[in-house]
Amino acid sequence: MVTGDPLAHGSYVCMMCKGDPVFKKLADDVIAGMERSGKAEQLYDRWFMQPIPPDNINLRFPLSPEMKALFANPNDQASDN
């Protein structure tokens, strides 16, 4: 069991093979659309801030300010955190 406050918050990433610009554009468009629409934040809340069945464990791990900023302005650049 991990206890206490996290030492750092990092952004989540999606990795894929190089050399497939059509797939990258599709993935970028879908993820950015979810972030802009609020769906990504809803999914994050469901899995990190609500009880997870079947044991109803709540991770209580709020969305970081860095991820909120990324959701507001999606991009494919590496972050500094």
DRENDREN-42337 format. One record per atom (N, C-alpha, C, O, CB): atom name; residue in one letter; residue number from 0; x, y, z. Coordinates in nm, 4 decimals, padded with zeros to 6 digits. Glycine has a CB too. Layout:
// residues N
+----+----+-----+----------+----------+----------+
! at ! aa !   i !       xx !       yy !       zz !
+----+----+-----+----------+----------+----------+
! CA !  A ! NUM !        X !        Y !        Z !
...
+----+----+-----+----------+----------+----------+
// end
This chain:
// residues 81
+----+----+-----+----------+----------+----------+
! at ! aa !   i !       xx !       yy !       zz !
+----+----+-----+----------+----------+----------+
!  N !  M !   0 !  00.0853 ! -00.1175 !  00.0000 !
! CA !  M !   0 !  00.0000 !  00.0000 !  00.0000 !
!  C !  M !   0 !  00.0895 !  00.1233 !  00.0000 !
!  O !  M !   0 !  00.1864 !  00.1316 !  00.0755 !
! CB !  M !   0 ! -00.0968 !  00.0001 !  00.1226 !
!  N !  V !   1 !  00.0555 !  00.2183 ! -00.0856 !
! CA !  V !   1 !  00.1269 !  00.3455 ! -00.0898 !
!  C !  V !   1 !  00.0467 !  00.4452 ! -00.0082 !
!  O !  V !   1 ! -00.0748 !  00.4563 ! -00.0246 !
! CB !  V !   1 !  00.1477 !  00.3959 ! -00.2374 !
!  N !  T !   2 !  00.1144 !  00.5175 !  00.0798 !
! CA !  T !   2 !  00.0454 !  00.6147 !  00.1630 !
!  C !  T !   2 !  00.1136 !  00.7498 !  00.1539 !
!  O !  T !   2 !  00.2279 !  00.7601 !  00.1095 !
! CB !  T !   2 !  00.0400 !  00.5676 !  00.3082 !
!  N !  G !   3 !  00.0439 !  00.8515 !  00.1957 !
! CA !  G !   3 !  00.1006 !  00.9859 !  00.1962 !
!  C !  G !   3 !  00.0791 !  01.0576 !  00.0645 !
!  O !  G !   3 !  00.0218 !  01.0030 ! -00.0299 !
! CB !  G !   3 !  00.2478 !  00.9799 !  00.2271 !
!  N !  D !   4 !  00.1262 !  01.1809 !  00.0604 !
! CA !  D !   4 !  00.1121 !  01.2631 ! -00.0590 !
!  C !  D !   4 !  00.2112 !  01.2200 ! -00.1652 !
!  O !  D !   4 !  00.3232 !  01.1803 ! -00.1330 !
! CB !  D !   4 !  00.1313 !  01.4107 ! -00.0255 !
!  N !  P !   5 !  00.1715 !  01.2274 ! -00.2928 !
! CA !  P !   5 !  00.2655 !  01.1937 ! -00.3997 !
!  C !  P !   5 !  00.3827 !  01.2918 ! -00.4006 !
!  O !  P !   5 !  00.3657 !  01.4098 ! -00.3701 !
! CB !  P !   5 !  00.1943 !  01.1941 ! -00.5368 !
!  N !  L !   6 !  00.4997 !  01.2432 ! -00.4351 !
! CA !  L !   6 !  00.6173 !  01.3284 ! -00.4419 !
!  C !  L !   6 !  00.6178 !  01.4131 ! -00.5682 !
!  O !  L !   6 !  00.6775 !  01.5207 ! -00.5708 !
! CB !  L !   6 !  00.7433 !  01.2444 ! -00.4352 !
!  N !  A !   7 !  00.5520 !  01.3657 ! -00.6722 !
! CA !  A !   7 !  00.5485 !  01.4393 ! -00.7986 !
!  C !  A !   7 !  00.4232 !  01.4009 ! -00.8759 !
!  O !  A !   7 !  00.3653 !  01.2943 ! -00.8551 !
! CB !  A !   7 !  00.6759 !  01.4111 ! -00.8832 !
!  N !  H !   8 !  00.3834 !  01.4887 ! -00.9642 !
! CA !  H !   8 !  00.2730 !  01.4611 ! -01.0561 !
!  C !  H !   8 !  00.3313 !  01.4639 ! -01.1967 !
!  O !  H !   8 !  00.4014 !  01.5580 ! -01.2339 !
! CB !  H !   8 !  00.1548 !  01.5656 ! -01.0400 !
!  N !  G !   9 !  00.3025 !  01.3618 ! -01.2731 !
! CA !  G !   9 !  00.3477 !  01.3589 ! -01.4114 !
!  C !  G !   9 !  00.2297 !  01.3494 ! -01.5048 !
!  O !  G !   9 !  00.1208 !  01.3071 ! -01.4659 !
! CB !  G !   9 !  00.4433 !  01.2427 ! -01.4349 !
!  N !  S !  10 !  00.2518 !  01.3882 ! -01.6261 !
! CA !  S !  10 !  00.1481 !  01.3768 ! -01.7276 !
!  C !  S !  10 !  00.1414 !  01.2334 ! -01.7767 !
!  O !  S !  10 !  00.2416 !  01.1619 ! -01.7774 !
! CB !  S !  10 !  00.1743 !  01.4735 ! -01.8449 !
!  N !  Y !  11 !  00.0235 !  01.1925 ! -01.8174 !
! CA !  Y !  11 !  00.0071 !  01.0609 ! -01.8776 !
!  C !  Y !  11 !  00.0350 !  01.0734 ! -02.0265 !
!  O !  Y !  11 !  00.0097 !  01.1776 ! -02.0869 !
! CB !  Y !  11 ! -00.1360 !  01.0036 ! -01.8516 !
!  N !  V !  12 !  00.0867 !  00.9682 ! -02.0843 !
! CA !  V !  12 !  00.1226 !  00.9732 ! -02.2248 !
!  C !  V !  12 !  00.0653 !  00.8545 ! -02.2995 !
!  O !  V !  12 !  00.0289 !  00.7529 ! -02.2401 !
! CB !  V !  12 !  00.2734 !  00.9778 ! -02.2410 !
!  N !  C !  13 !  00.0582 !  00.8689 ! -02.4281 !
! CA !  C !  13 !  00.0184 !  00.7613 ! -02.5175 !
!  C !  C !  13 !  00.1349 !  00.7404 ! -02.6134 !
!  O !  C !  13 !  00.1775 !  00.8341 ! -02.6809 !
! CB !  C !  13 ! -00.1164 !  00.7943 ! -02.5943 !
!  N !  M !  14 !  00.1860 !  00.6196 ! -02.6195 !
! CA !  M !  14 !  00.2996 !  00.5910 ! -02.7071 !
!  C !  M !  14 !  00.2545 !  00.5039 ! -02.8223 !
!  O !  M !  14 !  00.1640 !  00.4215 ! -02.8092 !
! CB !  M !  14 !  00.4138 !  00.5224 ! -02.6294 !
!  N !  M !  15 !  00.3210 !  00.5245 ! -02.9378 !
! CA !  M !  15 !  00.2914 !  00.4450 ! -03.0560 !
!  C !  M !  15 !  00.4174 !  00.4347 ! -03.1401 !
!  O !  M !  15 !  00.5138 !  00.5081 ! -03.1183 !
! CB !  M !  15 !  00.1746 !  00.5068 ! -03.1379 !
!  N !  C !  16 !  00.4162 !  00.3448 ! -03.2345 !
! CA !  C !  16 !  00.5309 !  00.3282 ! -03.3239 !
!  C !  C !  16 !  00.5460 !  00.4514 ! -03.4126 !
!  O !  C !  16 !  00.4474 !  00.5141 ! -03.4513 !
! CB !  C !  16 !  00.5152 !  00.2008 ! -03.4104 !
!  N !  K !  17 !  00.6707 !  00.4848 ! -03.4441 !
! CA !  K !  17 !  00.6983 !  00.5929 ! -03.5386 !
!  C !  K !  17 !  00.6596 !  00.5508 ! -03.6797 !
!  O !  K !  17 !  00.6452 !  00.4322 ! -03.7090 !
! CB !  K !  17 !  00.8469 !  00.6331 ! -03.5337 !
!  N !  G !  18 !  00.6431 !  00.6501 ! -03.7664 !
! CA !  G !  18 !  00.6262 !  00.6203 ! -03.9069 !
!  C !  G !  18 !  00.4846 !  00.5938 ! -03.9533 !
!  O !  G !  18 !  00.4651 !  00.5408 ! -04.0627 !
! CB !  G !  18 !  00.7066 !  00.5063 ! -03.9397 !
!  N !  D !  19 !  00.3847 !  00.6295 ! -03.8731 !
! CA !  D !  19 !  00.2463 !  00.6106 ! -03.9153 !
!  C !  D !  19 !  00.1711 !  00.7409 ! -03.8899 !
!  O !  D !  19 !  00.0951 !  00.7507 ! -03.7935 !
! CB !  D !  19 !  00.1791 !  00.4903 ! -03.8397 !
!  N !  P !  20 !  00.1917 !  00.8419 ! -03.9760 !
! CA !  P !  20 !  00.1303 !  00.9723 ! -03.9517 !
!  C !  P !  20 ! -00.0222 !  00.9702 ! -03.9538 !
!  O !  P !  20 ! -00.0853 !  01.0519 ! -03.8869 !
! CB !  P !  20 !  00.1793 !  01.0699 ! -04.0534 !
!  N !  V !  21 ! -00.0818 !  00.8798 ! -04.0281 !
! CA !  V !  21 ! -00.2278 !  00.8714 ! -04.0334 !
!  C !  V !  21 ! -00.2808 !  00.8260 ! -03.8971 !
!  O !  V !  21 ! -00.3762 !  00.8837 ! -03.8449 !
! CB !  V !  21 ! -00.2739 !  00.7735 ! -04.1462 !
!  N !  F !  22 ! -00.2186 !  00.7223 ! -03.8399 !
! CA !  F !  22 ! -00.2621 !  00.6748 ! -03.7086 !
!  C !  F !  22 ! -00.2358 !  00.7807 ! -03.6027 !
!  O !  F !  22 ! -00.3199 !  00.8021 ! -03.5154 !
! CB !  F !  22 ! -00.1908 !  00.5435 ! -03.6717 !
!  N !  K !  23 ! -00.1198 !  00.8482 ! -03.6082 !
! CA !  K !  23 ! -00.0880 !  00.9521 ! -03.5100 !
!  C !  K !  23 ! -00.1923 !  01.0630 ! -03.5146 !
!  O !  K !  23 ! -00.2388 !  01.1085 ! -03.4101 !
! CB !  K !  23 !  00.0528 !  01.0099 ! -03.5355 !
!  N !  K !  24 ! -00.2293 !  01.1068 ! -03.6342 !
! CA !  K !  24 ! -00.3307 !  01.2123 ! -03.6455 !
!  C !  K !  24 ! -00.4637 !  01.1665 ! -03.5876 !
!  O !  K !  24 ! -00.5302 !  01.2425 ! -03.5172 !
! CB !  K !  24 ! -00.3490 !  01.2539 ! -03.7921 !
!  N !  L !  25 ! -00.5026 !  01.0433 ! -03.6164 !
! CA !  L !  25 ! -00.6263 !  00.9894 ! -03.5608 !
!  C !  L !  25 ! -00.6211 !  00.9899 ! -03.4080 !
!  O !  L !  25 ! -00.7137 !  01.0374 ! -03.3423 !
! CB !  L !  25 ! -00.6512 !  00.8468 ! -03.6132 !
!  N !  A !  26 ! -00.5126 !  00.9369 ! -03.3522 !
! CA !  A !  26 ! -00.4979 !  00.9317 ! -03.2061 !
!  C !  A !  26 ! -00.4970 !  01.0729 ! -03.1466 !
!  O !  A !  26 ! -00.5654 !  01.0988 ! -03.0477 !
! CB !  A !  26 ! -00.3679 !  00.8567 ! -03.1672 !
!  N !  D !  27 ! -00.4202 !  01.1636 ! -03.2064 !
! CA !  D !  27 ! -00.4153 !  01.3018 ! -03.1573 !
!  C !  D !  27 ! -00.5533 !  01.3659 ! -03.1591 !
!  O !  D !  27 ! -00.5939 !  01.4303 ! -03.0624 !
! CB !  D !  27 ! -00.3181 !  01.3852 ! -03.2414 !
!  N !  D !  28 ! -00.6258 !  01.3479 ! -03.2701 !
! CA !  D !  28 ! -00.7575 !  01.4094 ! -03.2831 !
!  C !  D !  28 ! -00.8569 !  01.3545 ! -03.1809 !
!  O !  D !  28 ! -00.9332 !  01.4307 ! -03.1216 !
! CB !  D !  28 ! -00.8112 !  01.3880 ! -03.4235 !
!  N !  V !  29 ! -00.8563 !  01.2222 ! -03.1600 !
! CA !  V !  29 ! -00.9499 !  01.1613 ! -03.0653 !
!  C !  V !  29 ! -00.9172 !  01.2056 ! -02.9220 !
!  O !  V !  29 ! -01.0067 !  01.2445 ! -02.8470 !
! CB !  V !  29 ! -00.9454 !  01.0067 ! -03.0764 !
!  N !  I !  30 ! -00.7906 !  01.1995 ! -02.8848 !
! CA !  I !  30 ! -00.7514 !  01.2366 ! -02.7481 !
!  C !  I !  30 ! -00.7765 !  01.3845 ! -02.7234 !
!  O !  I !  30 ! -00.8320 !  01.4209 ! -02.6197 !
! CB !  I !  30 ! -00.6030 !  01.2032 ! -02.7229 !
!  N !  A !  31 ! -00.7366 !  01.4708 ! -02.8169 !
! CA !  A !  31 ! -00.7589 !  01.6146 ! -02.8005 !
!  C !  A !  31 ! -00.9087 !  01.6451 ! -02.7927 !
!  O !  A !  31 ! -00.9507 !  01.7299 ! -02.7141 !
! CB !  A !  31 ! -00.6943 !  01.6932 ! -02.9170 !
!  N !  G !  32 ! -00.9879 !  01.5771 ! -02.8729 !
! CA !  G !  32 ! -01.1332 !  01.5968 ! -02.8676 !
!  C !  G !  32 ! -01.1910 !  01.5589 ! -02.7326 !
!  O !  G !  32 ! -01.2782 !  01.6282 ! -02.6802 !
! CB !  G !  32 ! -01.2011 !  01.5160 ! -02.9764 !
!  N !  M !  33 ! -01.1427 !  01.4488 ! -02.6761 !
! CA !  M !  33 ! -01.1898 !  01.4070 ! -02.5433 !
!  C !  M !  33 ! -01.1475 !  01.5084 ! -02.4373 !
!  O !  M !  33 ! -01.2241 !  01.5386 ! -02.3457 !
! CB !  M !  33 ! -01.1350 !  01.2666 ! -02.5077 !
!  N !  E !  34 ! -01.0255 !  01.5610 ! -02.4499 !
! CA !  E !  34 ! -00.9781 !  01.6591 ! -02.3529 !
!  C !  E !  34 ! -01.0590 !  01.7880 ! -02.3625 !
!  O !  E !  34 ! -01.0996 !  01.8431 ! -02.2602 !
! CB !  E !  34 ! -00.8290 !  01.6881 ! -02.3743 !
!  N !  R !  35 ! -01.0828 !  01.8365 ! -02.4830 !
! CA !  R !  35 ! -01.1568 !  01.9619 ! -02.5003 !
!  C !  R !  35 ! -01.3038 !  01.9497 ! -02.4608 !
!  O !  R !  35 ! -01.3625 !  02.0457 ! -02.4108 !
! CB !  R !  35 ! -01.1469 !  02.0080 ! -02.6441 !
!  N !  S !  36 ! -01.3631 !  01.8339 ! -02.4825 !
! CA !  S !  36 ! -01.5067 !  01.8155 ! -02.4544 !
!  C !  S !  36 ! -01.5367 !  01.7937 ! -02.3068 !
!  O !  S !  36 ! -01.6515 !  01.8061 ! -02.2641 !
! CB !  S !  36 ! -01.5598 !  01.6981 ! -02.5334 !
!  N !  G !  37 ! -01.4340 !  01.7613 ! -02.2284 !
! CA !  G !  37 ! -01.4560 !  01.7291 ! -02.0875 !
!  C !  G !  37 ! -01.4661 !  01.5802 ! -02.0603 !
!  O !  G !  37 ! -01.4673 !  01.5392 ! -01.9443 !
! CB !  G !  37 ! -01.5802 !  01.7962 ! -02.0393 !
!  N !  K !  38 ! -01.4735 !  01.4977 ! -02.1650 !
! CA !  K !  38 ! -01.4856 !  01.3524 ! -02.1477 !
!  C !  K !  38 ! -01.3618 !  01.2948 ! -02.0783 !
!  O !  K !  38 ! -01.3748 !  01.2063 ! -01.9937 !
! CB !  K !  38 ! -01.5063 !  01.2836 ! -02.2843 !
!  N !  A !  39 ! -01.2422 !  01.3436 ! -02.1125 !
! CA !  A !  39 ! -01.1198 !  01.2921 ! -02.0496 !
!  C !  A !  39 ! -01.1220 !  01.3194 ! -01.8994 !
!  O !  A !  39 ! -01.0842 !  01.2331 ! -01.8201 !
! CB !  A !  39 ! -00.9939 !  01.3560 ! -02.1139 !
!  N !  E !  40 ! -01.1658 !  01.4383 ! -01.8602 !
! CA !  E !  40 ! -01.1720 !  01.4699 ! -01.7171 !
!  C !  E !  40 ! -01.2775 !  01.3848 ! -01.6473 !
!  O !  E !  40 ! -01.2574 !  01.3441 ! -01.5329 !
! CB !  E !  40 ! -01.2023 !  01.6193 ! -01.6960 !
!  N !  Q !  41 ! -01.3895 !  01.3572 ! -01.7138 !
! CA !  Q !  41 ! -01.4914 !  01.2689 ! -01.6567 !
!  C !  Q !  41 ! -01.4351 !  01.1286 ! -01.6343 !
!  O !  Q !  41 ! -01.4576 !  01.0684 ! -01.5292 !
! CB !  Q !  41 ! -01.6149 !  01.2624 ! -01.7487 !
!  N !  L !  42 ! -01.3618 !  01.0765 ! -01.7332 !
! CA !  L !  42 ! -01.3025 !  00.9429 ! -01.7186 !
!  C !  L !  42 ! -01.1976 !  00.9417 ! -01.6080 !
!  O !  L !  42 ! -01.1906 !  00.8473 ! -01.5293 !
! CB !  L !  42 ! -01.2396 !  00.8970 ! -01.8512 !
!  N !  Y !  43 ! -01.1158 !  01.0471 ! -01.6025 !
! CA !  Y !  43 ! -01.0155 !  01.0566 ! -01.4965 !
!  C !  Y !  43 ! -01.0848 !  01.0545 ! -01.3604 !
!  O !  Y !  43 ! -01.0446 !  00.9801 ! -01.2709 !
! CB !  Y !  43 ! -00.9299 !  01.1856 ! -01.5124 !
!  N !  D !  44 ! -01.1885 !  01.1359 ! -01.3452 !
! CA !  D !  44 ! -01.2617 !  01.1406 ! -01.2183 !
!  C !  D !  44 ! -01.3178 !  01.0039 ! -01.1816 !
!  O !  D !  44 ! -01.3121 !  00.9625 ! -01.0659 !
! CB !  D !  44 ! -01.3752 !  01.2431 ! -01.2259 !
!  N !  R !  45 ! -01.3717 !  00.9346 ! -01.2805 !
! CA !  R !  45 ! -01.4304 !  00.8021 ! -01.2549 !
!  C !  R !  45 ! -01.3279 !  00.7044 ! -01.1986 !
!  O !  R !  45 ! -01.3580 !  00.6305 ! -01.1049 !
! CB !  R !  45 ! -01.4903 !  00.7451 ! -01.3833 !
!  N !  W !  46 ! -01.2068 !  00.7033 ! -01.2548 !
! CA !  W !  46 ! -01.1085 !  00.6014 ! -01.2167 !
!  C !  W !  46 ! -01.0113 !  00.6445 ! -01.1070 !
!  O !  W !  46 ! -00.9502 !  00.5595 ! -01.0422 !
! CB !  W !  46 ! -01.0305 !  00.5615 ! -01.3369 !
!  N !  F !  47 ! -00.9960 !  00.7753 ! -01.0850 !
! CA !  F !  47 ! -00.8990 !  00.8204 ! -00.9851 !
!  C !  F !  47 ! -00.9606 !  00.8913 ! -00.8652 !
!  O !  F !  47 ! -00.8924 !  00.9126 ! -00.7650 !
! CB !  F !  47 ! -00.8007 !  00.9114 ! -01.0495 !
!  N !  M !  48 ! -01.0897 !  00.9287 ! -00.8734 !
! CA !  M !  48 ! -01.1512 !  01.0023 ! -00.7628 !
!  C !  M !  48 ! -01.2787 !  00.9367 ! -00.7093 !
!  O !  M !  48 ! -01.3354 !  00.9851 ! -00.6114 !
! CB !  M !  48 ! -01.1823 !  01.1425 ! -00.8071 !
!  N !  Q !  49 ! -01.3245 !  00.8293 ! -00.7704 !
! CA !  Q !  49 ! -01.4459 !  00.7604 ! -00.7275 !
!  C !  Q !  49 ! -01.4115 !  00.6171 ! -00.6864 !
!  O !  Q !  49 ! -01.3099 !  00.5631 ! -00.7301 !
! CB !  Q !  49 ! -01.5529 !  00.7612 ! -00.8405 !
!  N !  P !  50 ! -01.4953 !  00.5551 ! -00.6029 !
! CA !  P !  50 ! -01.4720 !  00.4145 ! -00.5670 !
!  C !  P !  50 ! -01.4721 !  00.3251 ! -00.6919 !
!  O !  P !  50 ! -01.5588 !  00.3377 ! -00.7784 !
! CB !  P !  50 ! -01.5798 !  00.3661 ! -00.4669 !
!  N !  I !  51 ! -01.3744 !  00.2356 ! -00.6995 !
! CA !  I !  51 ! -01.3589 !  00.1458 ! -00.8135 !
!  C !  I !  51 ! -01.4083 !  00.0069 ! -00.7740 !
!  O !  I !  51 ! -01.3561 ! -00.0531 ! -00.6800 !
! CB !  I !  51 ! -01.2104 !  00.1406 ! -00.8613 !
!  N !  P !  52 ! -01.5089 ! -00.0446 ! -00.8455 !
! CA !  P !  52 ! -01.5569 ! -00.1802 ! -00.8163 !
!  C !  P !  52 ! -01.4494 ! -00.2838 ! -00.8481 !
!  O !  P !  52 ! -01.3606 ! -00.2524 ! -00.9274 !
! CB !  P !  52 ! -01.6851 ! -00.2105 ! -00.8965 !
!  N !  P !  53 ! -01.4507 ! -00.4004 ! -00.7942 !
! CA !  P !  53 ! -01.5533 ! -00.4528 ! -00.7050 !
!  C !  P !  53 ! -01.5267 ! -00.4225 ! -00.5579 !
!  O !  P !  53 ! -01.6153 ! -00.4429 ! -00.4748 !
! CB !  P !  53 ! -01.5653 ! -00.6007 ! -00.7240 !
!  N !  D !  54 ! -01.4073 ! -00.3744 ! -00.5233 !
! CA !  D !  54 ! -01.3754 ! -00.3514 ! -00.3819 !
!  C !  D !  54 ! -01.4007 ! -00.2078 ! -00.3375 !
!  O !  D !  54 ! -01.3792 ! -00.1736 ! -00.2212 !
! CB !  D !  54 ! -01.2312 ! -00.3869 ! -00.3558 !
!  N !  N !  55 ! -01.4465 ! -00.1239 ! -00.4302 !
! CA !  N !  55 ! -01.4782 !  00.0162 ! -00.4000 !
!  C !  N !  55 ! -01.3607 !  00.0925 ! -00.3404 !
!  O !  N !  55 ! -01.3769 !  00.1711 ! -00.2471 !
! CB !  N !  55 ! -01.5948 !  00.0228 ! -00.3050 !
!  N !  I !  56 ! -01.2432 !  00.0683 ! -00.3953 !
! CA !  I !  56 ! -01.1236 !  00.1410 ! -00.3522 !
!  C !  I !  56 ! -01.1234 !  00.2772 ! -00.4213 !
!  O !  I !  56 ! -01.1417 !  00.2856 ! -00.5427 !
! CB !  I !  56 ! -00.9921 !  00.0605 ! -00.3852 !
!  N !  N !  57 ! -01.1029 !  00.3829 ! -00.3443 !
! CA !  N !  57 ! -01.0951 !  00.5177 ! -00.3993 !
!  C !  N !  57 ! -00.9502 !  00.5640 ! -00.3907 !
!  O !  N !  57 ! -00.8958 !  00.5771 ! -00.2811 !
! CB !  N !  57 ! -01.1906 !  00.6162 ! -00.3236 !
!  N !  L !  58 ! -00.8884 !  00.5884 ! -00.5034 !
! CA !  L !  58 ! -00.7480 !  00.6296 ! -00.5068 !
!  C !  L !  58 ! -00.7285 !  00.7725 ! -00.4573 !
!  O !  L !  58 ! -00.6204 !  00.8085 ! -00.4106 !
! CB !  L !  58 ! -00.6935 !  00.6166 ! -00.6476 !
!  N !  R !  59 ! -00.8329 !  00.8531 ! -00.4677 !
! CA !  R !  59 ! -00.8269 !  00.9938 ! -00.4228 !
!  C !  R !  59 ! -00.7020 !  01.0631 ! -00.4780 !
!  O !  R !  59 ! -00.6223 !  01.1195 ! -00.4030 !
! CB !  R !  59 ! -00.8277 !  01.0017 ! -00.2675 !
!  N !  F !  60 ! -00.6867 !  01.0577 ! -00.6094 !
! CA !  F !  60 ! -00.5706 !  01.1162 ! -00.6759 !
!  C !  F !  60 ! -00.6208 !  01.2217 ! -00.7740 !
!  O !  F !  60 ! -00.6464 !  01.1910 ! -00.8905 !
! CB !  F !  60 ! -00.4848 !  01.0066 ! -00.7491 !
!  N !  P !  61 ! -00.6353 !  01.3476 ! -00.7268 !
! CA !  P !  61 ! -00.6956 !  01.4508 ! -00.8117 !
!  C !  P !  61 ! -00.6108 !  01.4845 ! -00.9337 !
!  O !  P !  61 ! -00.4892 !  01.4654 ! -00.9354 !
! CB !  P !  61 ! -00.7190 !  01.5759 ! -00.7312 !
!  N !  L !  62 ! -00.6785 !  01.5345 ! -01.0341 !
! CA !  L !  62 ! -00.6147 !  01.5796 ! -01.1564 !
!  C !  L !  62 ! -00.5209 !  01.6950 ! -01.1220 !
!  O !  L !  62 ! -00.5627 !  01.7909 ! -01.0570 !
! CB !  L !  62 ! -00.7204 !  01.6225 ! -01.2628 !
!  N !  S !  63 ! -00.3967 !  01.6872 ! -01.1640 !
! CA !  S !  63 ! -00.2985 !  01.7905 ! -01.1316 !
!  C !  S !  63 ! -00.3250 !  01.9180 ! -01.2125 !
!  O !  S !  63 ! -00.3885 !  01.9122 ! -01.3178 !
! CB !  S !  63 ! -00.1556 !  01.7390 ! -01.1583 !
!  N !  P !  64 ! -00.2771 !  02.0320 ! -01.1645 !
! CA !  P !  64 ! -00.2908 !  02.1559 ! -01.2414 !
!  C !  P !  64 ! -00.2267 !  02.1444 ! -01.3801 !
!  O !  P !  64 ! -00.2765 !  02.2020 ! -01.4769 !
! CB !  P !  64 ! -00.2280 !  02.2722 ! -01.1647 !
!  N !  E !  65 ! -00.1159 !  02.0698 ! -01.3891 !
! CA !  E !  65 ! -00.0492 !  02.0514 ! -01.5183 !
!  C !  E !  65 ! -00.1380 !  01.9750 ! -01.6167 !
!  O !  E !  65 ! -00.1446 !  02.0096 ! -01.7347 !
! CB !  E !  65 !  00.0837 !  01.9771 ! -01.4992 !
!  N !  M !  66 ! -00.2063 !  01.8713 ! -01.5678 !
! CA !  M !  66 ! -00.2950 !  01.7949 ! -01.6554 !
!  C !  M !  66 ! -00.4182 !  01.8768 ! -01.6911 !
!  O !  M !  66 ! -00.4664 !  01.8678 ! -01.8040 !
! CB !  M !  66 ! -00.3364 !  01.6629 ! -01.5886 !
!  N !  K !  67 ! -00.4705 !  01.9562 ! -01.5985 !
! CA !  K !  67 ! -00.5837 !  02.0436 ! -01.6316 !
!  C !  K !  67 ! -00.5444 !  02.1408 ! -01.7427 !
!  O !  K !  67 ! -00.6226 !  02.1657 ! -01.8345 !
! CB !  K !  67 ! -00.6314 !  02.1215 ! -01.5063 !
!  N !  A !  68 ! -00.4235 !  02.1955 ! -01.7342 !
! CA !  A !  68 ! -00.3759 !  02.2872 ! -01.8386 !
!  C !  A !  68 ! -00.3609 !  02.2145 ! -01.9712 !
!  O !  A !  68 ! -00.3935 !  02.2699 ! -02.0762 !
! CB !  A !  68 ! -00.2419 !  02.3509 ! -01.7979 !
!  N !  L !  69 ! -00.3116 !  02.0906 ! -01.9679 !
! CA !  L !  69 ! -00.2972 !  02.0124 ! -02.0903 !
!  C !  L !  69 ! -00.4337 !  01.9793 ! -02.1502 !
!  O !  L !  69 ! -00.4499 !  01.9828 ! -02.2721 !
! CB !  L !  69 ! -00.2189 !  01.8834 ! -02.0624 !
!  N !  F !  70 ! -00.5308 !  01.9477 ! -02.0670 !
! CA !  F !  70 ! -00.6654 !  01.9194 ! -02.1166 !
!  C !  F !  70 ! -00.7242 !  02.0441 ! -02.1832 !
!  O !  F !  70 ! -00.7967 !  02.0327 ! -02.2820 !
! CB !  F !  70 ! -00.7570 !  01.8712 ! -02.0014 !
!  N !  A !  71 ! -00.6938 !  02.1623 ! -02.1304 !
! CA !  A !  71 ! -00.7459 !  02.2866 ! -02.1870 !
!  C !  A !  71 ! -00.6783 !  02.3208 ! -02.3197 !
!  O !  A !  71 ! -00.7397 !  02.3815 ! -02.4074 !
! CB !  A !  71 ! -00.7273 !  02.4015 ! -02.0880 !
!  N !  N !  72 ! -00.5505 !  02.2812 ! -02.3341 !
! CA !  N !  72 ! -00.4727 !  02.3120 ! -02.4544 !
!  C !  N !  72 ! -00.3927 !  02.1892 ! -02.4957 !
!  O !  N !  72 ! -00.2713 !  02.1858 ! -02.4759 !
! CB !  N !  72 ! -00.3784 !  02.4332 ! -02.4305 !
!  N !  P !  73 ! -00.4581 !  02.0887 ! -02.5526 !
! CA !  P !  73 ! -00.3892 !  01.9635 ! -02.5880 !
!  C !  P !  73 ! -00.2754 !  01.9870 ! -02.6871 !
!  O !  P !  73 ! -00.2853 !  02.0704 ! -02.7770 !
! CB !  P !  73 ! -00.4886 !  01.8635 ! -02.6470 !
!  N !  N !  74 ! -00.1676 !  01.9117 ! -02.6684 !
! CA !  N !  74 ! -00.0554 !  01.9158 ! -02.7617 !
!  C !  N !  74 !  00.0216 !  01.7854 ! -02.7518 !
!  O !  N !  74 ! -00.0044 !  01.7031 ! -02.6640 !
! CB !  N !  74 !  00.0374 !  02.0370 ! -02.7328 !
!  N !  D !  75 !  00.1163 !  01.7673 ! -02.8424 !
! CA !  D !  75 !  00.1948 !  01.6435 ! -02.8421 !
!  C !  D !  75 !  00.3407 !  01.6692 ! -02.8034 !
!  O !  D !  75 !  00.4311 !  01.5972 ! -02.8458 !
! CB !  D !  75 !  00.1884 !  01.5768 ! -02.9799 !
!  N !  Q !  76 !  00.3615 !  01.7715 ! -02.7233 !
! CA !  Q !  76 !  00.4960 !  01.8067 ! -02.6802 !
!  C !  Q !  76 !  00.5286 !  01.7442 ! -02.5455 !
!  O !  Q !  76 !  00.4408 !  01.7289 ! -02.4606 !
! CB !  Q !  76 !  00.5114 !  01.9579 ! -02.6730 !
!  N !  A !  77 !  00.6541 !  01.7085 ! -02.5261 !
! CA !  A !  77 !  00.6990 !  01.6567 ! -02.3966 !
!  C !  A !  77 !  00.6936 !  01.7681 ! -02.2939 !
!  O !  A !  77 !  00.7242 !  01.8835 ! -02.3240 !
! CB !  A !  77 !  00.8424 !  01.5980 ! -02.4061 !
!  N !  S !  78 !  00.6540 !  01.7324 ! -02.1714 !
! CA !  S !  78 !  00.6479 !  01.8331 ! -02.0650 !
!  C !  S !  78 !  00.7764 !  01.8304 ! -01.9842 !
!  O !  S !  78 !  00.8593 !  01.7407 ! -01.9992 !
! CB !  S !  78 !  00.5260 !  01.8091 ! -01.9729 !
!  N !  D !  79 !  00.7914 !  01.9303 ! -01.8986 !
! CA !  D !  79 !  00.9099 !  01.9401 ! -01.8127 !
!  C !  D !  79 !  00.8942 !  01.8629 ! -01.6838 !
!  O !  D !  79 !  00.9909 !  01.8517 ! -01.6085 !
! CB !  D !  79 !  00.9397 !  02.0841 ! -01.7813 !
!  N !  N !  80 !  00.7737 !  01.8077 ! -01.6540 !
! CA !  N !  80 !  00.7556 !  01.7395 ! -01.5254 !
!  C !  N !  80 !  00.7695 !  01.5926 ! -01.5392 !
!  O !  N !  80 !  00.7572 !  01.5199 ! -01.4406 !
! CB !  N !  80 !  00.6223 !  01.7713 ! -01.4659 !
+----+----+-----+----------+----------+----------+
// end
